[in-house]
Amino acid sequence: MTDKLRIALIPGDGIGIDVSAATVAVVDAALAKTGCAPLSYETIQAGAGYFKETGHDIEPGGETRAGELDAIFLGAIGLPAVRHADGTEIAPHLRLRDIYGLYAGVRPVKAYPNAPQRLADPRAAGIDMVILRESTEGLFYSAAVHGRADIRGDDEVRDTMRITRATTEKLHRFGFKLAERRKARGRPGKLTCVDKANVFASMAFFRKIFDEIAPNHPNIETGYSYVDAMALDLIRKPWEFDVMVMENMFGDILSDLAGGLVGGMGMAACAEIGDEVGLFQPAHGSAPDIMGQDKANPLAAILSGALMLDYLSEQTGNATLTDAAEAIENAVSAGFEAKTIRPMEFGGDMGTKAVTNDLLDRLA
């Protein structure tokens, strides 16, 4: 390929600006190391800060332009003091999920050497799993940004959990293919359906579709767990899981819990993938209290950048983009192992710039 791949860069709010800059630097270094052409970044203004200034949560034409480019990278969105009149957060990224059908929310959860481990069991050092969160419907179908809540005066509000066959089939197929890719790389190749099928008809439907698709992937072991039991097992025995597929709200909650097992949200990378568009962002918030103070852990964003390179590799057939993604992941692992990465988030002495510079040195 001779043309540069074009990335919609939405730094957003708070530390989103800091970690976006770190990600661009590390991604560019990894591409240079592996002989890939650099990416072209087109900045799009969006977020709570932009809303405060303009009354709009994203710049004019920003949604359309983001979807026309090869991928979207988002730093973080939201400021505690900036809200809509009804008290809800500024959330243009939720609308991007909805507009572009970004149904597959991929949340890797991996323990790195010398990073904090919240569990005493030595097997916790081997945690390496993925939470696959449906990202367009479920209970988030009624998210305030979509205006779908049934508001009955000041007495009652009803939110709808929506599970459709079309989206759920795509999600489960994505989950089985992800488990197959991981199995090819030495992981167990097991897909666990997480639901509440014993209580909700929507969740029984979710599991029914899982069972319909499973026979097409006989090489993948399957399992089932109710979401409350899954929360317990993520504390008791998280090393026994590989890929877990679940509804939107369940994934929102369990991915934060799982992130806490391997250090914190500063390690929580995220990809949100649809049929034609992919959006990549750290799963943490904007933490405006430490914005610009060189304190933020940029690793969740940087690892999200690696997920973006993997996605671009699949979209273009350019395998060297996967090499660049692996170079980033290997640099992070090597930095932790050598104890040259010590983020302040974990009680270390290294801020955003120092962590970024360690990775740049390893990729040089």
HELIX and SHEET records of a PDB file:
HELIX    1   1 ILE A   15  LYS A   33  1                                  19    
HELIX    2   2 ALA A   48  THR A   54  1                                   7    
HELIX    3   3 GLY A   62  GLU A   68  1                                   7    
HELIX    4   4 PRO A   92  TYR A  100  1                                   9    
HELIX    5   5 PRO A  122  GLY A  126  5                                   5    
HELIX    6   6 LEU A  139  SER A  142  5                                   4    
HELIX    7   7 ALA A  144  HIS A  146  5                                   3    
HELIX    8   8 ARG A  165  ALA A  184  1                                  20    
HELIX    9   9 ALA A  201  ILE A  213  1                                  13    
HELIX   10  10 ALA A  214  ASN A  216  5                                   3    
HELIX   11  11 VAL A  227  ARG A  236  1                                  10    
HELIX   12  12 PRO A  238  GLU A  240  5                                   3    
HELIX   13  13 ASN A  248  LEU A  261  1                                  14    
HELIX   14  14 MET A  265  MET A  267  5                                   3    
HELIX   15  15 PRO A  288  ILE A  290  5                                   3    
HELIX   16  16 LEU A  299  THR A  316  1                                  18    
HELIX   17  17 ALA A  319  GLU A  337  1                                  19    
HELIX   18  18 MET A  344  PHE A  346  5                                   3    
HELIX   19  19 THR A  352  LEU A  363  1                                  12    
SHEET    1   A10 SER A  40  THR A  43  0                                        
SHEET    2   A10 ARG A   6  GLY A  12  1                                        
SHEET    3   A10 ALA A  71  ALA A  76  1                                        
SHEET    4   A10 GLY A 278  PHE A 280  1                                        
SHEET    5   A10 ALA A 271  ILE A 273 -1                                        
SHEET    6   A10 ALA A 104  LYS A 110 -1                                        
SHEET    7   A10 ASP A 128  GLU A 134 -1                                        
SHEET    8   A10 VAL A 243  MET A 246  1                                        
SHEET    9   A10 LYS A 190  ASP A 195  1                                        
SHEET   10   A10 GLU A 221  TYR A 226  1                                        
SHEET    1   B 2 ASP A 150  ARG A 152  0                                        
SHEET    2   B 2 GLU A 156  ARG A 158 -1                                        
END                                                                             
